[in-house]
């Protein structure tokens, strides 16, 4: 499956987990079958725009919010190191992003002391 489908599936999984929902609960709220949600999250099935709209509506985000920063940054957007760091964090959960930030702050503060 394409990288875009993997990013979409990962984004759905992260948003679902942030709400503490199972695949079954998201599927129920979106009016879809839970196996379809699982296949989308694992990028085993291409999601239609109609289904994606149902999922994002159930998750309480607009399509615009959903796709915001879903694409990796191209090299040269920032310096390559910053771009690589951002791309590693894009499809991680908010909790993982906060842990990475805490670790980065710890390392940077430790170096200064």
Biopython code that builds the backbone (N, CA, C, O; Angstrom):
import numpy as np
from Bio.PDB.StructureBuilder import StructureBuilder

atoms = [
    (1, "UNK", "N", (0.858, -1.179, 0.000)),
    (1, "UNK", "CA", (0.000, 0.000, 0.000)),
    (1, "UNK", "C", (0.899, 1.237, 0.000)),
    (1, "UNK", "O", (2.054, 1.171, 0.422)),
    (2, "UNK", "N", (0.382, 2.323, -0.458)),
    (2, "UNK", "CA", (1.170, 3.545, -0.590)),
    (2, "UNK", "C", (1.510, 4.152, 0.773)),
    (2, "UNK", "O", (0.876, 3.865, 1.789)),
    (3, "UNK", "N", (2.530, 4.996, 0.748)),
    (3, "UNK", "CA", (2.918, 5.703, 1.978)),
    (3, "UNK", "C", (1.776, 6.576, 2.470)),
    (3, "UNK", "O", (1.579, 6.707, 3.678)),
    (4, "UNK", "N", (1.015, 7.179, 1.552)),
    (4, "UNK", "CA", (-0.108, 8.026, 1.942)),
    (4, "UNK", "C", (-1.149, 7.210, 2.702)),
    (4, "UNK", "O", (-1.677, 7.678, 3.711)),
    (5, "UNK", "N", (-1.450, 6.006, 2.239)),
    (5, "UNK", "CA", (-2.425, 5.163, 2.938)),
    (5, "UNK", "C", (-1.905, 4.778, 4.324)),
    (5, "UNK", "O", (-2.683, 4.688, 5.274)),
    (6, "UNK", "N", (-0.596, 4.552, 4.443)),
    (6, "UNK", "CA", (-0.012, 4.246, 5.754)),
    (6, "UNK", "C", (-0.141, 5.448, 6.685)),
    (6, "UNK", "O", (-0.442, 5.292, 7.869)),
    (7, "UNK", "N", (0.088, 6.646, 6.150)),
    (7, "UNK", "CA", (-0.031, 7.853, 6.972)),
    (7, "UNK", "C", (-1.481, 8.085, 7.397)),
    (7, "UNK", "O", (-1.740, 8.470, 8.537)),
    (8, "UNK", "N", (-2.425, 7.851, 6.484)),
    (8, "UNK", "CA", (-3.841, 8.025, 6.809)),
    (8, "UNK", "C", (-4.248, 7.029, 7.886)),
    (8, "UNK", "O", (-4.906, 7.394, 8.860)),
    (9, "UNK", "N", (-3.861, 5.784, 7.711)),
    (9, "UNK", "CA", (-4.186, 4.758, 8.702)),
    (9, "UNK", "C", (-3.589, 5.063, 10.062)),
    (9, "UNK", "O", (-4.248, 4.901, 11.089)),
    (10, "UNK", "N", (-2.337, 5.507, 10.065)),
    (10, "UNK", "CA", (-1.679, 5.861, 11.320)),
    (10, "UNK", "C", (-2.343, 7.045, 11.998)),
    (10, "UNK", "O", (-2.474, 7.077, 13.222)),
    (11, "UNK", "N", (-2.760, 8.016, 11.202)),
    (11, "UNK", "CA", (-3.418, 9.203, 11.766)),
    (11, "UNK", "C", (-4.759, 8.818, 12.386)),
    (11, "UNK", "O", (-5.101, 9.296, 13.468)),
    (12, "UNK", "N", (-5.523, 7.954, 11.707)),
    (12, "UNK", "CA", (-6.803, 7.491, 12.253)),
    (12, "UNK", "C", (-6.557, 6.751, 13.570)),
    (12, "UNK", "O", (-7.241, 6.997, 14.563)),
    (13, "UNK", "N", (-5.581, 5.848, 13.570)),
    (13, "UNK", "CA", (-5.274, 5.073, 14.781)),
    (13, "UNK", "C", (-4.910, 6.001, 15.938)),
    (13, "UNK", "O", (-5.411, 5.830, 17.049)),
    (14, "UNK", "N", (-4.045, 6.983, 15.685)),
    (14, "UNK", "CA", (-3.624, 7.893, 16.753)),
    (14, "UNK", "C", (-4.786, 8.715, 17.286)),
    (14, "UNK", "O", (-4.929, 8.869, 18.499)),
    (15, "UNK", "N", (-5.623, 9.248, 16.392)),
    (15, "UNK", "CA", (-6.769, 10.037, 16.839)),
    (15, "UNK", "C", (-7.751, 9.171, 17.630)),
    (15, "UNK", "O", (-8.306, 9.612, 18.636)),
    (16, "UNK", "N", (-7.959, 7.943, 17.170)),
    (16, "UNK", "CA", (-8.864, 7.020, 17.865)),
    (16, "UNK", "C", (-8.340, 6.701, 19.258)),
    (16, "UNK", "O", (-9.093, 6.730, 20.232)),
    (17, "UNK", "N", (-7.047, 6.396, 19.352)),
    (17, "UNK", "CA", (-6.460, 6.038, 20.640)),
    (17, "UNK", "C", (-6.439, 7.219, 21.602)),
    (17, "UNK", "O", (-6.593, 7.038, 22.809)),
    (18, "UNK", "N", (-6.248, 8.436, 21.070)),
    (18, "UNK", "CA", (-6.288, 9.617, 21.927)),
    (18, "UNK", "C", (-7.650, 9.766, 22.596)),
    (18, "UNK", "O", (-7.744, 10.292, 23.705)),
    (19, "UNK", "N", (-8.706, 9.304, 21.925)),
    (19, "UNK", "CA", (-10.045, 9.357, 22.504)),
    (19, "UNK", "C", (-10.315, 8.152, 23.406)),
    (19, "UNK", "O", (-11.327, 8.108, 24.105)),
    (20, "UNK", "N", (-9.411, 7.180, 23.385)),
    (20, "UNK", "CA", (-9.599, 5.981, 24.199)),
    (20, "UNK", "C", (-10.623, 5.027, 23.617)),
    (20, "UNK", "O", (-11.210, 4.226, 24.345)),
    (21, "UNK", "N", (-10.844, 5.102, 22.316)),
    (21, "UNK", "CA", (-11.860, 4.278, 21.660)),
    (21, "UNK", "C", (-11.243, 3.026, 21.058)),
    (21, "UNK", "O", (-10.087, 3.022, 20.636)),
    (22, "UNK", "N", (-12.031, 1.976, 21.026)),
    (22, "UNK", "CA", (-11.664, 0.764, 20.298)),
    (22, "UNK", "C", (-12.014, 0.977, 18.825)),
    (22, "UNK", "O", (-12.701, 1.935, 18.470)),
    (23, "UNK", "N", (-11.538, 0.081, 17.986)),
    (23, "UNK", "CA", (-11.922, 0.136, 16.570)),
    (23, "UNK", "C", (-13.432, -0.049, 16.429)),
    (23, "UNK", "O", (-14.063, 0.565, 15.569)),
    (24, "UNK", "N", (-13.998, -0.891, 17.272)),
    (24, "UNK", "CA", (-15.440, -1.129, 17.230)),
    (24, "UNK", "C", (-16.228, 0.140, 17.554)),
    (24, "UNK", "O", (-17.238, 0.432, 16.914)),
    (25, "UNK", "N", (-15.756, 0.893, 18.554)),
    (25, "UNK", "CA", (-16.465, 2.122, 18.929)),
    (25, "UNK", "C", (-16.382, 3.157, 17.819)),
    (25, "UNK", "O", (-17.380, 3.803, 17.498)),
    (26, "UNK", "N", (-15.197, 3.322, 17.226)),
    (26, "UNK", "CA", (-15.071, 4.265, 16.120)),
    (26, "UNK", "C", (-15.961, 3.835, 14.953)),
    (26, "UNK", "O", (-16.655, 4.658, 14.355)),
    (27, "UNK", "N", (-15.936, 2.559, 14.641)),
    (27, "UNK", "CA", (-16.750, 2.058, 13.535)),
    (27, "UNK", "C", (-18.234, 2.326, 13.779)),
    (27, "UNK", "O", (-18.955, 2.742, 12.873)),
    (28, "UNK", "N", (-18.677, 2.087, 15.000)),
    (28, "UNK", "CA", (-20.072, 2.319, 15.357)),
    (28, "UNK", "C", (-20.430, 3.800, 15.200)),
    (28, "UNK", "O", (-21.472, 4.130, 14.634)),
    (29, "UNK", "N", (-19.584, 4.674, 15.689)),
    (29, "UNK", "CA", (-19.834, 6.114, 15.600)),
    (29, "UNK", "C", (-19.801, 6.617, 14.159)),
    (29, "UNK", "O", (-20.490, 7.575, 13.811)),
    (30, "UNK", "N", (-18.981, 5.952, 13.313)),
    (30, "UNK", "CA", (-18.847, 6.369, 11.917)),
    (30, "UNK", "C", (-19.832, 5.661, 10.996)),
    (30, "UNK", "O", (-19.958, 6.025, 9.827)),
    (31, "UNK", "N", (-20.527, 4.661, 11.508)),
    (31, "UNK", "CA", (-21.458, 3.907, 10.675)),
    (31, "UNK", "C", (-20.756, 2.983, 9.691)),
    (31, "UNK", "O", (-21.231, 2.760, 8.578)),
    (32, "UNK", "N", (-19.610, 2.448, 10.125)),
    (32, "UNK", "CA", (-18.827, 1.544, 9.289)),
    (32, "UNK", "C", (-18.591, 0.245, 10.052)),
    (32, "UNK", "O", (-18.860, 0.169, 11.251)),
    (33, "UNK", "N", (-18.093, -0.766, 9.369)),
    (33, "UNK", "CA", (-17.804, -2.041, 10.018)),
    (33, "UNK", "C", (-16.423, -1.978, 10.670)),
    (33, "UNK", "O", (-15.496, -1.394, 10.109)),
    (34, "UNK", "N", (-16.288, -2.578, 11.854)),
    (34, "UNK", "CA", (-15.030, -2.492, 12.590)),
    (34, "UNK", "C", (-13.876, -3.138, 11.847)),
    (34, "UNK", "O", (-12.736, -2.696, 11.994)),
    (35, "UNK", "N", (-14.129, -4.168, 11.056)),
    (35, "UNK", "CA", (-13.027, -4.780, 10.306)),
    (35, "UNK", "C", (-12.506, -3.823, 9.235)),
    (35, "UNK", "O", (-11.323, -3.853, 8.894)),
    (36, "UNK", "N", (-13.388, -2.977, 8.706)),
    (36, "UNK", "CA", (-12.984, -1.973, 7.718)),
    (36, "UNK", "C", (-12.061, -0.947, 8.379)),
    (36, "UNK", "O", (-11.058, -0.544, 7.790)),
    (37, "UNK", "N", (-12.396, -0.525, 9.597)),
    (37, "UNK", "CA", (-11.544, 0.422, 10.326)),
    (37, "UNK", "C", (-10.169, -0.205, 10.552)),
    (37, "UNK", "O", (-9.150, 0.456, 10.354)),
    (38, "UNK", "N", (-10.131, -1.454, 10.960)),
    (38, "UNK", "CA", (-8.859, -2.141, 11.186)),
    (38, "UNK", "C", (-8.028, -2.225, 9.924)),
    (38, "UNK", "O", (-6.816, -2.012, 9.959)),
    (39, "UNK", "N", (-8.666, -2.532, 8.817)),
    (39, "UNK", "CA", (-7.941, -2.631, 7.545)),
    (39, "UNK", "C", (-7.410, -1.274, 7.102)),
    (39, "UNK", "O", (-6.321, -1.192, 6.534)),
    (40, "UNK", "N", (-8.159, -0.217, 7.351)),
    (40, "UNK", "CA", (-7.684, 1.127, 7.008)),
    (40, "UNK", "C", (-6.482, 1.477, 7.881)),
    (40, "UNK", "O", (-5.467, 1.958, 7.378)),
    (41, "UNK", "N", (-6.594, 1.239, 9.172)),
    (41, "UNK", "CA", (-5.500, 1.565, 10.091)),
    (41, "UNK", "C", (-4.225, 0.805, 9.748)),
    (41, "UNK", "O", (-3.128, 1.341, 9.905)),
    (42, "UNK", "N", (-4.351, -0.429, 9.283)),
    (42, "UNK", "CA", (-3.181, -1.239, 8.917)),
    (42, "UNK", "C", (-2.788, -1.029, 7.458)),
    (42, "UNK", "O", (-1.890, -1.702, 6.953)),
    (43, "UNK", "N", (-3.457, -0.097, 6.781)),
    (43, "UNK", "CA", (-3.262, 0.213, 5.356)),
    (43, "UNK", "C", (-3.378, -1.035, 4.476)),
    (43, "UNK", "O", (-2.623, -1.215, 3.521)),
    (44, "UNK", "N", (-4.332, -1.877, 4.820)),
    (44, "UNK", "CA", (-4.626, -3.062, 4.024)),
    (44, "UNK", "C", (-5.751, -2.796, 3.034)),
    (44, "UNK", "O", (-6.021, -3.620, 2.161)),
    (45, "UNK", "N", (-6.399, -1.659, 3.167)),
    (45, "UNK", "CA", (-7.537, -1.311, 2.314)),
    (45, "UNK", "C", (-7.503, 0.187, 2.048)),
    (45, "UNK", "O", (-7.276, 0.981, 2.960)),
    (46, "UNK", "N", (-7.727, 0.564, 0.809)),
    (46, "UNK", "CA", (-7.785, 1.989, 0.478)),
    (46, "UNK", "C", (-9.091, 2.571, 1.001)),
    (46, "UNK", "O", (-10.162, 1.992, 0.815)),
    (47, "UNK", "N", (-8.990, 3.709, 1.652)),
    (47, "UNK", "CA", (-10.168, 4.355, 2.208)),
    (47, "UNK", "C", (-10.766, 5.279, 1.147)),
    (47, "UNK", "O", (-10.042, 5.962, 0.424)),
    (48, "UNK", "N", (-12.088, 5.288, 1.067)),
    (48, "UNK", "CA", (-12.759, 6.206, 0.152)),
    (48, "UNK", "C", (-12.907, 7.556, 0.849)),
    (48, "UNK", "O", (-12.840, 7.650, 2.075)),
    (49, "UNK", "N", (-13.107, 8.581, 0.056)),
    (49, "UNK", "CA", (-13.326, 9.921, 0.621)),
    (49, "UNK", "C", (-14.578, 9.912, 1.494)),
    (49, "UNK", "O", (-14.597, 10.523, 2.562)),
    (50, "UNK", "N", (-15.623, 9.219, 1.042)),
    (50, "UNK", "CA", (-16.868, 9.162, 1.810)),
    (50, "UNK", "C", (-16.637, 8.522, 3.179)),
    (50, "UNK", "O", (-17.119, 9.023, 4.195)),
    (51, "UNK", "N", (-15.903, 7.421, 3.196)),
    (51, "UNK", "CA", (-15.625, 6.745, 4.470)),
    (51, "UNK", "C", (-14.713, 7.581, 5.345)),
    (51, "UNK", "O", (-14.898, 7.637, 6.560)),
    (52, "UNK", "N", (-13.730, 8.232, 4.741)),
    (52, "UNK", "CA", (-12.838, 9.084, 5.516)),
    (52, "UNK", "C", (-13.606, 10.246, 6.142)),
    (52, "UNK", "O", (-13.332, 10.642, 7.275)),
    (53, "UNK", "N", (-14.557, 10.782, 5.406)),
    (53, "UNK", "CA", (-15.389, 11.859, 5.955)),
    (53, "UNK", "C", (-16.194, 11.364, 7.157)),
    (53, "UNK", "O", (-16.321, 12.074, 8.154)),
    (54, "UNK", "N", (-16.738, 10.148, 7.063)),
    (54, "UNK", "CA", (-17.484, 9.578, 8.182)),
    (54, "UNK", "C", (-16.579, 9.390, 9.401)),
    (54, "UNK", "O", (-16.974, 9.678, 10.531)),
    (55, "UNK", "N", (-15.367, 8.907, 9.160)),
    (55, "UNK", "CA", (-14.423, 8.657, 10.250)),
    (55, "UNK", "C", (-14.009, 9.966, 10.906)),
    (55, "UNK", "O", (-14.010, 10.076, 12.132)),
    (56, "UNK", "N", (-13.655, 10.962, 10.090)),
    (56, "UNK", "CA", (-13.210, 12.236, 10.672)),
    (56, "UNK", "C", (-14.345, 12.924, 11.416)),
    (56, "UNK", "O", (-14.121, 13.527, 12.466)),
    (57, "UNK", "N", (-15.554, 12.842, 10.886)),
    (57, "UNK", "CA", (-16.703, 13.430, 11.578)),
    (57, "UNK", "C", (-16.896, 12.744, 12.928)),
    (57, "UNK", "O", (-17.141, 13.408, 13.936)),
    (58, "UNK", "N", (-16.785, 11.409, 12.947)),
    (58, "UNK", "CA", (-16.930, 10.664, 14.200)),
    (58, "UNK", "C", (-15.827, 11.048, 15.196)),
    (58, "UNK", "O", (-16.062, 11.098, 16.404)),
    (59, "UNK", "N", (-14.633, 11.317, 14.680)),
    (59, "UNK", "CA", (-13.509, 11.688, 15.540)),
    (59, "UNK", "C", (-13.551, 13.159, 15.961)),
    (59, "UNK", "O", (-12.786, 13.591, 16.823)),
    (60, "UNK", "N", (-14.451, 13.917, 15.344)),
    (60, "UNK", "CA", (-14.605, 15.320, 15.708)),
    (60, "UNK", "C", (-13.564, 16.238, 15.099)),
    (60, "UNK", "O", (-13.259, 17.291, 15.661)),
    (61, "UNK", "N", (-13.013, 15.850, 13.950)),
    (61, "UNK", "CA", (-12.055, 16.704, 13.244)),
    (61, "UNK", "C", (-12.524, 16.900, 11.808)),
    (61, "UNK", "O", (-13.180, 16.032, 11.232)),
    (62, "UNK", "N", (-12.182, 18.040, 11.243)),
    (62, "UNK", "CA", (-12.504, 18.293, 9.839)),
    (62, "UNK", "C", (-11.480, 17.578, 8.961)),
    (62, "UNK", "O", (-10.420, 17.167, 9.435)),
    (63, "UNK", "N", (-11.803, 17.438, 7.696)),
    (63, "UNK", "CA", (-10.835, 16.848, 6.772)),
    (63, "UNK", "C", (-9.569, 17.701, 6.721)),
    (63, "UNK", "O", (-8.460, 17.176, 6.629)),
    (64, "UNK", "N", (-9.743, 19.011, 6.780)),
    (64, "UNK", "CA", (-8.586, 19.912, 6.767)),
    (64, "UNK", "C", (-7.683, 19.648, 7.972)),
    (64, "UNK", "O", (-6.464, 19.552, 7.830)),
    (65, "UNK", "N", (-8.285, 19.531, 9.157)),
    (65, "UNK", "CA", (-7.499, 19.237, 10.360)),
    (65, "UNK", "C", (-6.830, 17.872, 10.251)),
    (65, "UNK", "O", (-5.683, 17.692, 10.661)),
    (66, "UNK", "N", (-7.566, 16.914, 9.691)),
    (66, "UNK", "CA", (-7.042, 15.563, 9.568)),
    (66, "UNK", "C", (-5.774, 15.538, 8.715)),
    (66, "UNK", "O", (-4.797, 14.873, 9.061)),
    (67, "UNK", "N", (-5.798, 16.262, 7.607)),
    (67, "UNK", "CA", (-4.665, 16.233, 6.687)),
    (67, "UNK", "C", (-3.573, 17.238, 7.031)),
    (67, "UNK", "O", (-2.511, 17.230, 6.410)),
    (68, "UNK", "N", (-3.819, 18.101, 8.008)),
    (68, "UNK", "CA", (-2.809, 19.073, 8.401)),
    (68, "UNK", "C", (-1.549, 18.347, 8.870)),
    (68, "UNK", "O", (-1.592, 17.568, 9.822)),
    (69, "UNK", "N", (-0.463, 18.599, 8.217)),
    (69, "UNK", "CA", (0.841, 18.005, 8.511)),
    (69, "UNK", "C", (0.887, 16.484, 8.376)),
    (69, "UNK", "O", (1.738, 15.842, 8.992)),
    (70, "UNK", "N", (-0.009, 15.895, 7.585)),
    (70, "UNK", "CA", (0.055, 14.445, 7.415)),
    (70, "UNK", "C", (1.172, 14.059, 6.449)),
    (70, "UNK", "O", (1.750, 12.979, 6.563)),
    (71, "UNK", "N", (1.470, 14.932, 5.511)),
    (71, "UNK", "CA", (2.539, 14.647, 4.559)),
    (71, "UNK", "C", (3.887, 14.960, 5.188)),
    (71, "UNK", "O", (4.028, 15.973, 5.872)),
    (72, "UNK", "N", (4.878, 14.107, 4.966)),
    (72, "UNK", "CA", (6.217, 14.427, 5.461)),
    (72, "UNK", "C", (6.716, 15.716, 4.817)),
    (72, "UNK", "O", (6.347, 16.043, 3.689)),
    (73, "UNK", "N", (7.541, 16.425, 5.532)),
    (73, "UNK", "CA", (8.140, 17.636, 4.982)),
    (73, "UNK", "C", (9.206, 17.250, 3.974)),
    (73, "UNK", "O", (9.876, 16.228, 4.124)),
    (74, "UNK", "N", (9.359, 18.065, 2.958)),
    (74, "UNK", "CA", (10.392, 17.823, 1.959)),
    (74, "UNK", "C", (11.712, 18.366, 2.484)),
    (74, "UNK", "O", (11.754, 19.369, 3.197)),
    (75, "UNK", "N", (12.793, 17.679, 2.112)),
    (75, "UNK", "CA", (14.109, 18.162, 2.508)),
    (75, "UNK", "C", (14.274, 19.583, 2.002)),
    (75, "UNK", "O", (13.831, 19.914, 0.902)),
    (76, "UNK", "N", (14.908, 20.414, 2.798)),
    (76, "UNK", "CA", (15.104, 21.803, 2.431)),
    (76, "UNK", "C", (14.038, 22.722, 2.996)),
    (76, "UNK", "O", (14.192, 23.943, 2.948)),
    (77, "UNK", "N", (12.921, 22.144, 3.549)),
    (77, "UNK", "CA", (11.894, 22.970, 4.175)),
    (77, "UNK", "C", (12.505, 23.699, 5.348)),
    (77, "UNK", "O", (12.345, 24.912, 5.490)),
    (78, "UNK", "N", (13.199, 22.965, 6.182)),
    (78, "UNK", "CA", (14.032, 23.500, 7.253)),
    (78, "UNK", "C", (15.399, 22.885, 6.993)),
    (78, "UNK", "O", (15.642, 22.398, 5.888)),
    (79, "UNK", "N", (16.286, 22.889, 7.957)),
    (79, "UNK", "CA", (17.502, 22.122, 7.723)),
    (79, "UNK", "C", (17.133, 20.643, 7.810)),
    (79, "UNK", "O", (16.100, 20.300, 8.386)),
    (80, "UNK", "N", (17.938, 19.788, 7.261)),
    (80, "UNK", "CA", (17.589, 18.367, 7.149)),
    (80, "UNK", "C", (17.387, 17.687, 8.503)),
    (80, "UNK", "O", (16.573, 16.770, 8.614)),
    (81, "UNK", "N", (18.106, 18.119, 9.520)),
    (81, "UNK", "CA", (17.950, 17.511, 10.845)),
    (81, "UNK", "C", (16.570, 17.801, 11.412)),
    (81, "UNK", "O", (15.904, 16.894, 11.910)),
    (82, "UNK", "N", (16.134, 19.048, 11.343)),
    (82, "UNK", "CA", (14.810, 19.425, 11.852)),
    (82, "UNK", "C", (13.723, 18.698, 11.056)),
    (82, "UNK", "O", (12.755, 18.204, 11.634)),
    (83, "UNK", "N", (13.880, 18.632, 9.748)),
    (83, "UNK", "CA", (12.909, 17.941, 8.898)),
    (83, "UNK", "C", (12.798, 16.470, 9.293)),
    (83, "UNK", "O", (11.695, 15.929, 9.371)),
    (84, "UNK", "N", (13.917, 15.835, 9.539)),
    (84, "UNK", "CA", (13.913, 14.421, 9.932)),
    (84, "UNK", "C", (13.212, 14.232, 11.276)),
    (84, "UNK", "O", (12.425, 13.299, 11.439)),
    (85, "UNK", "N", (13.491, 15.105, 12.231)),
    (85, "UNK", "CA", (12.847, 15.020, 13.550)),
    (85, "UNK", "C", (11.330, 15.161, 13.407)),
    (85, "UNK", "O", (10.576, 14.363, 13.965)),
    (86, "UNK", "N", (10.888, 16.163, 12.668)),
    (86, "UNK", "CA", (9.450, 16.392, 12.474)),
    (86, "UNK", "C", (8.808, 15.192, 11.801)),
    (86, "UNK", "O", (7.738, 14.750, 12.219)),
    (87, "UNK", "N", (9.443, 14.658, 10.767)),
    (87, "UNK", "CA", (8.869, 13.517, 10.054)),
    (87, "UNK", "C", (8.754, 12.282, 10.939)),
    (87, "UNK", "O", (7.817, 11.496, 10.794)),
    (88, "UNK", "N", (9.702, 12.108, 11.852)),
    (88, "UNK", "CA", (9.618, 10.976, 12.779)),
    (88, "UNK", "C", (8.426, 11.108, 13.723)),
    (88, "UNK", "O", (7.855, 10.104, 14.149)),
    (89, "UNK", "N", (8.053, 12.330, 14.048)),
    (89, "UNK", "CA", (6.995, 12.565, 15.036)),
    (89, "UNK", "C", (5.602, 12.720, 14.436)),
    (89, "UNK", "O", (4.611, 12.652, 15.162)),
    (90, "UNK", "N", (5.511, 12.927, 13.127)),
    (90, "UNK", "CA", (4.221, 13.260, 12.508)),
    (90, "UNK", "C", (3.105, 12.271, 12.820)),
    (90, "UNK", "O", (2.010, 12.686, 13.199)),
    (91, "UNK", "N", (3.349, 11.012, 12.675)),
    (91, "UNK", "CA", (2.285, 10.028, 12.855)),
    (91, "UNK", "C", (2.358, 9.305, 14.184)),
    (91, "UNK", "O", (1.812, 8.212, 14.335)),
    (92, "UNK", "N", (3.030, 9.910, 15.142)),
    (92, "UNK", "CA", (3.060, 9.368, 16.492)),
    (92, "UNK", "C", (1.933, 9.985, 17.300)),
    (92, "UNK", "O", (1.418, 11.046, 16.947)),
    (93, "UNK", "N", (1.561, 9.345, 18.348)),
    (93, "UNK", "CA", (0.495, 9.867, 19.198)),
    (93, "UNK", "C", (0.957, 11.151, 19.877)),
    (93, "UNK", "O", (2.155, 11.422, 19.968)),
    (94, "UNK", "N", (0.004, 11.929, 20.345)),
    (94, "UNK", "CA", (0.327, 13.152, 21.073)),
    (94, "UNK", "C", (1.151, 12.805, 22.308)),
    (94, "UNK", "O", (2.083, 13.530, 22.657)),
    (95, "UNK", "N", (0.819, 11.713, 22.963)),
    (95, "UNK", "CA", (1.571, 11.284, 24.136)),
    (95, "UNK", "C", (3.032, 11.000, 23.769)),
    (95, "UNK", "O", (3.941, 11.419, 24.485)),
    (96, "UNK", "N", (3.261, 10.293, 22.662)),
    (96, "UNK", "CA", (4.629, 10.023, 22.214)),
    (96, "UNK", "C", (5.356, 11.318, 21.858)),
    (96, "UNK", "O", (6.544, 11.465, 22.145)),
    (97, "UNK", "N", (4.644, 12.254, 21.234)),
    (97, "UNK", "CA", (5.260, 13.532, 20.880)),
    (97, "UNK", "C", (5.669, 14.295, 22.136)),
    (97, "UNK", "O", (6.741, 14.898, 22.179)),
    (98, "UNK", "N", (4.815, 14.269, 23.158)),
    (98, "UNK", "CA", (5.140, 14.948, 24.414)),
    (98, "UNK", "C", (6.343, 14.295, 25.095)),
    (98, "UNK", "O", (7.193, 14.988, 25.653)),
    (99, "UNK", "N", (6.415, 12.963, 25.048)),
    (99, "UNK", "CA", (7.563, 12.260, 25.631)),
    (99, "UNK", "C", (8.849, 12.645, 24.897)),
    (99, "UNK", "O", (9.884, 12.869, 25.524)),
    (100, "UNK", "N", (8.778, 12.720, 23.578)),
    (100, "UNK", "CA", (9.951, 13.095, 22.792)),
    (100, "UNK", "C", (10.379, 14.522, 23.122)),
    (100, "UNK", "O", (11.572, 14.803, 23.235)),
    (101, "UNK", "N", (9.418, 15.413, 23.275)),
    (101, "UNK", "CA", (9.726, 16.797, 23.635)),
    (101, "UNK", "C", (10.397, 16.855, 25.008)),
    (101, "UNK", "O", (11.392, 17.554, 25.195)),
    (102, "UNK", "N", (9.840, 16.116, 25.957)),
    (102, "UNK", "CA", (10.415, 16.092, 27.308)),
    (102, "UNK", "C", (11.855, 15.578, 27.262)),
    (102, "UNK", "O", (12.742, 16.148, 27.898)),
    (103, "UNK", "N", (12.080, 14.518, 26.519)),
    (103, "UNK", "CA", (13.417, 13.954, 26.396)),
    (103, "UNK", "C", (14.370, 14.949, 25.734)),
    (103, "UNK", "O", (15.507, 15.109, 26.176)),
    (104, "UNK", "N", (13.912, 15.612, 24.687)),
    (104, "UNK", "CA", (14.734, 16.608, 24.006)),
    (104, "UNK", "C", (15.087, 17.761, 24.941)),
    (104, "UNK", "O", (16.235, 18.202, 24.989)),
    (105, "UNK", "N", (14.098, 18.242, 25.680)),
    (105, "UNK", "CA", (14.361, 19.325, 26.636)),
    (105, "UNK", "C", (15.351, 18.883, 27.706)),
    (105, "UNK", "O", (16.235, 19.649, 28.088)),
    (106, "UNK", "N", (15.211, 17.661, 28.188)),
    (106, "UNK", "CA", (16.131, 17.132, 29.199)),
    (106, "UNK", "C", (17.557, 17.098, 28.658)),
    (106, "UNK", "O", (18.491, 17.541, 29.327)),
    (107, "UNK", "N", (17.721, 16.574, 27.449)),
    (107, "UNK", "CA", (19.051, 16.469, 26.849)),
    (107, "UNK", "C", (19.646, 17.850, 26.622)),
    (107, "UNK", "O", (20.820, 18.075, 26.917)),
    (108, "UNK", "N", (18.854, 18.773, 26.102)),
    (108, "UNK", "CA", (19.362, 20.118, 25.839)),
    (108, "UNK", "C", (19.726, 20.848, 27.127)),
    (108, "UNK", "O", (20.739, 21.545, 27.172)),
    (109, "UNK", "N", (18.922, 20.701, 28.168)),
    (109, "UNK", "CA", (19.220, 21.338, 29.450)),
    (109, "UNK", "C", (20.429, 20.703, 30.119)),
    (109, "UNK", "O", (21.226, 21.398, 30.750)),
    (110, "UNK", "N", (20.568, 19.402, 29.987)),
    (110, "UNK", "CA", (21.709, 18.686, 30.572)),
    (110, "UNK", "C", (23.005, 19.159, 29.939)),
    (110, "UNK", "O", (24.003, 19.353, 30.633)),
    (111, "UNK", "N", (22.996, 19.343, 28.636)),
    (111, "UNK", "CA", (24.200, 19.773, 27.901)),
    (111, "UNK", "C", (24.628, 21.169, 28.347)),
    (111, "UNK", "O", (25.823, 21.450, 28.433)),
    (112, "UNK", "N", (23.661, 22.047, 28.632)),
    (112, "UNK", "CA", (23.955, 23.433, 29.020)),
    (112, "UNK", "C", (24.502, 23.545, 30.443)),
    (112, "UNK", "O", (25.169, 24.523, 30.781)),
    (113, "UNK", "N", (24.220, 22.551, 31.267)),
    (113, "UNK", "CA", (24.628, 22.654, 32.681)),
    (113, "UNK", "C", (26.060, 22.256, 32.893)),
    (113, "UNK", "O", (26.548, 22.289, 34.023)),
]
sb = StructureBuilder()
sb.init_structure("model")
sb.init_model(0)
sb.init_chain("A")
sb.init_seg("    ")
for serial, (resi, resn, name, xyz) in enumerate(atoms, 1):
    if name == "N":
        sb.init_residue(resn, " ", resi, " ")
    sb.init_atom(name, np.array(xyz, "f"), 0.0, 1.0, " ", f" {name:<3s}", serial, name[0])
structure = sb.get_structure()
